[in-house]
Amino acid sequence: MDETEFLADRFEAHRPRLRAVAYRMLGSTSEADDAVQDAWLRLSRAGGSGVENLGGWLTTVVARVCLNMLRSRNIRREESVGIHIPDPVISHEHVTQPDEEVLMADSVGLALLVVLDALSPAERLAFVLHDMFDLPFEEIGPMIERSPTAARQLASRARRRVRSAEVPAPDPDLARQRQVVDAFFRAARGGDFDGLVAVLHPDVVLHADFGARRPAASKVFRGAEAVAQQARIGALPGAELHAALVNGAAGVVITVKGRPFAVMGFTVAEGRIVEIDAIADPERVGRIAAAVLG
Protein backbone atom coordinates (compact mmCIF):
# COMPACT_ATOMS: atom_id res chain seq x y z
CA MET A 1 0.00 0.00 0.00
CA ASP A 2 1.49 3.35 -1.03
CA GLU A 3 1.28 6.55 1.01
CA THR A 4 -1.75 7.92 -0.87
CA GLU A 5 -3.76 4.74 -0.30
CA PHE A 6 -2.76 4.68 3.37
CA LEU A 7 -3.85 8.30 3.79
CA ALA A 8 -7.13 7.61 1.97
CA ASP A 9 -7.89 4.68 4.27
CA ARG A 10 -7.26 6.85 7.32
CA PHE A 11 -9.53 9.54 5.91
CA GLU A 12 -12.33 7.07 5.16
CA ALA A 13 -12.29 5.97 8.79
CA HIS A 14 -13.18 9.55 9.76
CA ARG A 15 -15.64 10.25 6.92
CA PRO A 16 -18.90 9.24 8.72
CA ARG A 17 -18.21 11.56 11.65
CA LEU A 18 -17.08 14.40 9.38
CA ARG A 19 -20.25 14.06 7.32
CA ALA A 20 -22.37 14.11 10.48
CA VAL A 21 -20.63 17.31 11.62
CA ALA A 22 -21.09 18.94 8.22
CA TYR A 23 -24.76 17.94 7.97
CA ARG A 24 -25.59 19.47 11.34
CA MET A 25 -23.67 22.58 10.37
CA LEU A 26 -25.25 22.97 6.92
CA GLY A 27 -28.57 21.10 6.95
CA SER A 28 -27.82 19.84 3.45
CA THR A 29 -26.54 16.41 2.51
CA SER A 30 -25.10 17.59 -0.81
CA GLU A 31 -23.29 20.54 0.75
CA ALA A 32 -22.09 18.30 3.59
CA ASP A 33 -20.57 15.94 1.03
CA ASP A 34 -18.90 18.91 -0.69
CA ALA A 35 -17.40 20.07 2.62
CA VAL A 36 -16.05 16.58 3.38
CA GLN A 37 -14.62 16.27 -0.12
CA ASP A 38 -12.92 19.64 0.31
CA ALA A 39 -11.31 18.34 3.50
CA TRP A 40 -9.99 15.30 1.62
CA LEU A 41 -8.50 17.48 -1.12
CA ARG A 42 -6.74 19.63 1.46
CA LEU A 43 -5.42 16.56 3.26
CA SER A 44 -4.20 14.92 0.05
CA ARG A 45 -2.32 18.09 -0.88
CA ALA A 46 -0.83 18.63 2.59
CA GLY A 47 -0.13 14.99 3.41
CA GLY A 48 -0.66 13.54 6.85
CA SER A 49 2.90 13.09 8.04
CA GLY A 50 2.90 16.22 10.18
CA VAL A 51 -0.60 15.76 11.61
CA GLU A 52 -0.63 14.20 15.08
CA ASN A 53 -4.40 14.21 15.60
CA LEU A 54 -5.88 13.53 12.17
CA GLY A 55 -9.49 13.43 13.41
CA GLY A 56 -9.16 16.79 15.10
CA TRP A 57 -7.37 18.32 12.11
CA LEU A 58 -10.07 17.11 9.70
CA THR A 59 -12.88 18.29 11.99
CA THR A 60 -11.31 21.75 12.10
CA VAL A 61 -11.01 21.86 8.31
CA VAL A 62 -14.61 20.72 7.78
CA ALA A 63 -15.91 23.18 10.38
CA ARG A 64 -14.13 26.10 8.73
CA VAL A 65 -15.33 25.10 5.28
CA CYS A 66 -18.89 24.88 6.62
CA LEU A 67 -18.54 28.26 8.34
CA ASN A 68 -17.56 29.91 5.05
CA MET A 69 -20.45 28.18 3.26
CA LEU A 70 -22.91 29.38 5.91
CA ARG A 71 -21.66 32.95 5.68
CA SER A 72 -21.99 32.94 1.90
CA ARG A 73 -25.44 31.38 2.17
CA ASN A 74 -26.63 34.02 4.62
CA ILE A 75 -25.61 36.79 2.21
CA ARG A 76 -27.65 35.14 -0.56
CA ARG A 77 -30.68 34.69 1.71
CA GLU A 78 -30.67 38.33 2.72
CA GLU A 79 -31.31 39.07 -0.95
CA SER A 80 -34.23 36.64 -1.19
CA VAL A 81 -37.68 36.32 0.34
CA GLY A 82 -39.41 33.47 2.13
CA ILE A 83 -38.35 30.64 4.41
CA HIS A 84 -36.01 27.73 3.86
CA ILE A 85 -36.28 24.21 5.26
CA PRO A 86 -32.99 22.31 5.46
CA ASP A 87 -32.56 19.16 3.38
CA PRO A 88 -33.95 16.19 5.29
CA VAL A 89 -32.41 12.73 5.21
CA ILE A 90 -35.04 10.56 3.54
CA SER A 91 -35.08 6.77 3.47
CA HIS A 92 -37.46 3.84 3.12
CA GLU A 93 -39.38 3.29 6.32
CA HIS A 94 -38.05 -0.19 6.96
CA VAL A 95 -34.68 -0.03 5.21
CA THR A 96 -32.11 2.39 6.63
CA GLN A 97 -28.62 2.41 5.14
CA PRO A 98 -25.61 2.32 7.52
CA ASP A 99 -24.39 5.76 6.40
CA GLU A 100 -27.84 7.19 7.11
CA GLU A 101 -27.78 5.70 10.60
CA VAL A 102 -24.47 7.42 11.34
CA LEU A 103 -25.73 10.69 9.85
CA MET A 104 -28.88 10.59 11.98
CA ALA A 105 -27.22 9.51 15.24
CA ASP A 106 -28.38 11.56 18.22
CA SER A 107 -31.81 11.95 16.56
CA VAL A 108 -31.25 15.29 14.89
CA GLY A 109 -34.83 15.86 13.80
CA LEU A 110 -35.90 18.17 11.02
CA ALA A 111 -37.57 20.48 13.55
CA LEU A 112 -34.21 21.00 15.28
CA LEU A 113 -32.48 21.69 11.97
CA VAL A 114 -35.04 24.40 11.23
CA VAL A 115 -34.07 26.07 14.52
CA LEU A 116 -30.35 25.67 13.86
CA ASP A 117 -30.86 27.29 10.47
CA ALA A 118 -31.94 30.49 12.22
CA LEU A 119 -28.69 30.80 14.19
CA SER A 120 -25.78 32.93 13.07
CA PRO A 121 -22.93 30.93 11.47
CA ALA A 122 -20.66 31.39 14.52
CA GLU A 123 -23.45 30.43 16.95
CA ARG A 124 -24.24 27.34 14.95
CA LEU A 125 -20.61 26.23 14.79
CA ALA A 126 -20.09 26.72 18.53
CA PHE A 127 -23.32 24.92 19.45
CA VAL A 128 -22.90 22.00 17.03
CA LEU A 129 -19.27 21.32 17.82
CA HIS A 130 -19.62 21.66 21.60
CA ASP A 131 -23.13 20.44 22.40
CA MET A 132 -23.36 17.72 19.75
CA PHE A 133 -19.73 16.61 19.35
CA ASP A 134 -18.17 17.53 22.71
CA LEU A 135 -15.34 19.67 21.33
CA PRO A 136 -13.78 21.97 23.94
CA PHE A 137 -14.11 25.71 23.50
CA GLU A 138 -10.32 25.97 23.43
CA GLU A 139 -10.48 24.25 20.03
CA ILE A 140 -13.65 25.98 18.83
CA GLY A 141 -12.51 29.53 19.53
CA PRO A 142 -9.70 29.69 16.94
CA MET A 143 -12.04 28.36 14.23
CA ILE A 144 -14.16 31.51 14.51
CA GLU A 145 -11.30 33.81 15.51
CA ARG A 146 -12.70 34.24 19.01
CA SER A 147 -11.46 33.49 22.50
CA PRO A 148 -12.65 30.31 24.25
CA THR A 149 -14.79 32.50 26.51
CA ALA A 150 -16.45 34.18 23.51
CA ALA A 151 -17.04 30.79 21.90
CA ARG A 152 -18.66 29.59 25.12
CA GLN A 153 -20.97 32.63 25.08
CA LEU A 154 -21.96 31.94 21.47
CA ALA A 155 -22.83 28.34 22.30
CA SER A 156 -24.80 29.48 25.36
CA ARG A 157 -26.75 32.00 23.27
CA ALA A 158 -27.50 29.33 20.68
CA ARG A 159 -28.57 26.89 23.41
CA ARG A 160 -31.03 29.43 24.79
CA ARG A 161 -32.53 29.94 21.34
CA VAL A 162 -32.89 26.19 20.83
CA ARG A 163 -34.55 25.83 24.22
CA SER A 164 -36.87 28.78 23.67
CA ALA A 165 -38.00 27.22 20.40
CA GLU A 166 -39.23 24.29 22.52
CA VAL A 167 -38.35 21.68 19.92
CA PRO A 168 -40.48 18.72 21.00
CA ALA A 169 -39.09 15.23 21.44
CA PRO A 170 -40.97 12.95 19.04
CA ASP A 171 -42.80 9.88 20.27
CA PRO A 172 -40.28 7.01 20.29
CA ASP A 173 -42.85 4.57 18.83
CA LEU A 174 -42.47 4.93 15.07
CA ALA A 175 -45.57 2.81 14.42
CA ARG A 176 -47.61 5.22 16.54
CA GLN A 177 -46.17 8.16 14.63
CA ARG A 178 -47.24 6.53 11.37
CA GLN A 179 -50.79 5.99 12.65
CA VAL A 180 -51.12 9.69 13.45
CA VAL A 181 -49.68 10.76 10.08
CA ASP A 182 -52.01 8.36 8.24
CA ALA A 183 -54.98 9.76 10.17
CA PHE A 184 -53.93 13.27 9.12
CA PHE A 185 -53.97 12.36 5.43
CA ARG A 186 -57.24 10.44 5.67
CA ALA A 187 -58.88 13.50 7.17
CA ALA A 188 -57.25 15.84 4.62
CA ARG A 189 -58.41 13.76 1.67
CA GLY A 190 -61.89 13.46 3.09
CA GLY A 191 -62.18 17.16 3.80
CA ASP A 192 -62.73 16.28 7.47
CA PHE A 193 -61.84 19.51 9.25
CA ASP A 194 -62.71 18.17 12.73
CA GLY A 195 -60.69 15.05 12.04
CA LEU A 196 -57.68 17.17 11.12
CA VAL A 197 -57.97 19.32 14.22
CA ALA A 198 -58.18 16.16 16.34
CA VAL A 199 -54.71 14.96 15.29
CA LEU A 200 -53.08 18.41 15.47
CA HIS A 201 -51.70 19.98 18.61
CA PRO A 202 -53.43 23.31 19.34
CA ASP A 203 -50.09 25.11 18.83
CA VAL A 204 -48.98 23.11 15.78
CA VAL A 205 -46.65 24.89 13.34
CA LEU A 206 -46.50 24.30 9.58
CA HIS A 207 -43.43 25.49 7.66
CA ALA A 208 -44.07 25.49 3.91
CA ASP A 209 -41.02 25.95 1.65
CA PHE A 210 -41.89 26.35 -2.04
CA GLY A 211 -38.33 27.03 -3.15
CA ALA A 212 -36.45 29.89 -4.76
CA ARG A 213 -38.82 30.10 -7.72
CA ARG A 214 -41.86 30.73 -5.50
CA PRO A 215 -40.51 32.51 -2.42
CA ALA A 216 -43.71 34.46 -1.81
CA ALA A 217 -45.61 31.17 -1.38
CA SER A 218 -43.30 30.04 1.41
CA LYS A 219 -45.05 30.74 4.70
CA VAL A 220 -45.46 29.68 8.31
CA PHE A 221 -48.90 28.72 9.62
CA ARG A 222 -49.60 28.45 13.35
CA GLY A 223 -52.46 26.83 15.23
CA ALA A 224 -54.59 23.76 14.58
CA GLU A 225 -57.35 25.57 12.68
CA ALA A 226 -54.97 27.41 10.32
CA VAL A 227 -52.98 24.25 9.58
CA ALA A 228 -56.15 22.16 9.13
CA GLN A 229 -57.46 24.71 6.64
CA GLN A 230 -54.24 24.51 4.64
CA ALA A 231 -54.35 20.72 4.70
CA ARG A 232 -57.86 20.68 3.24
CA ILE A 233 -56.90 23.17 0.55
CA GLY A 234 -53.70 21.31 -0.26
CA ALA A 235 -55.29 17.86 -0.72
CA LEU A 236 -54.41 17.24 -4.38
CA PRO A 237 -56.44 14.92 -6.59
CA GLY A 238 -54.28 12.17 -8.04
CA ALA A 239 -51.53 12.64 -5.47
CA GLU A 240 -49.76 9.48 -4.36
CA LEU A 241 -48.23 9.17 -0.89
CA HIS A 242 -44.98 7.27 -0.36
CA ALA A 243 -44.33 6.47 3.30
CA ALA A 244 -40.78 7.37 4.28
CA LEU A 245 -38.55 8.20 7.19
CA VAL A 246 -37.76 11.92 7.24
CA ASN A 247 -34.80 12.45 9.58
CA GLY A 248 -35.76 9.29 11.38
CA ALA A 249 -39.43 10.22 11.90
CA ALA A 250 -42.62 9.33 10.04
CA GLY A 251 -43.11 11.38 6.90
CA VAL A 252 -44.14 11.14 3.27
CA VAL A 253 -42.91 11.86 -0.22
CA ILE A 254 -45.74 13.03 -2.48
CA THR A 255 -45.84 12.48 -6.23
CA VAL A 256 -48.43 13.75 -8.69
CA LYS A 257 -48.81 11.73 -11.90
CA GLY A 258 -45.61 9.96 -10.99
CA ARG A 259 -43.56 13.12 -10.64
CA PRO A 260 -41.95 14.45 -7.44
CA PHE A 261 -44.08 17.11 -5.81
CA ALA A 262 -43.41 17.47 -2.08
CA VAL A 263 -41.77 16.06 1.03
CA MET A 264 -43.48 16.37 4.40
CA GLY A 265 -41.79 15.68 7.70
CA PHE A 266 -43.91 15.35 10.85
CA THR A 267 -43.03 15.74 14.50
CA VAL A 268 -45.52 13.69 16.52
CA ALA A 269 -45.46 14.07 20.30
CA GLU A 270 -47.92 12.51 22.74
CA GLY A 271 -50.09 11.27 19.91
CA ARG A 272 -50.55 14.60 18.11
CA ILE A 273 -48.73 16.47 15.37
CA VAL A 274 -46.80 19.43 16.77
CA GLU A 275 -44.83 20.42 13.67
CA ILE A 276 -45.00 19.86 9.92
CA ASP A 277 -42.11 20.79 7.64
CA ALA A 278 -43.10 20.69 3.97
CA ILE A 279 -40.82 21.18 0.97
CA ALA A 280 -42.81 21.74 -2.23
CA ASP A 281 -40.05 22.38 -4.76
CA PRO A 282 -40.33 19.49 -7.27
CA GLU A 283 -36.71 19.73 -8.46
CA ARG A 284 -35.36 19.69 -4.93
CA VAL A 285 -37.77 16.95 -3.86
CA GLY A 286 -36.59 14.76 -6.73
CA ARG A 287 -33.01 15.13 -5.53
CA ILE A 288 -33.46 14.59 -1.80
CA ALA A 289 -36.08 11.84 -2.14
CA ALA A 290 -34.29 9.78 -4.79
CA ALA A 291 -33.76 6.91 -2.34
CA VAL A 292 -37.52 6.52 -1.93
CA LEU A 293 -38.65 7.31 -5.46
CA GLY A 294 -36.04 5.06 -7.00
Secondary structure as UniProt FT lines:
FT   HELIX           3..26
FT   HELIX           29..46
FT   TURN            49..50
FT   HELIX           54..78
FT   STRAND          90..92
FT   TURN            93..94
FT   HELIX           98..103
FT   TURN            104..106
FT   HELIX           110..116
FT   TURN            117..118
FT   HELIX           121..127
FT   HELIX           128..132
FT   HELIX           137..143
FT   TURN            144..145
FT   HELIX           148..164
FT   TURN            165..166
FT   HELIX           174..189
FT   TURN            190..191
FT   HELIX           193..199
FT   STRAND          200..209
FT   TURN            212..213
FT   HELIX           215..217
FT   STRAND          219..222
FT   HELIX           224..233
FT   TURN            237..238
FT   STRAND          239..246
FT   TURN            247..248
FT   STRAND          249..256
FT   TURN            257..258
FT   STRAND          259..269
FT   TURN            270..271
FT   STRAND          272..279
FT   HELIX           282..288
FT   HELIX           290..293
//
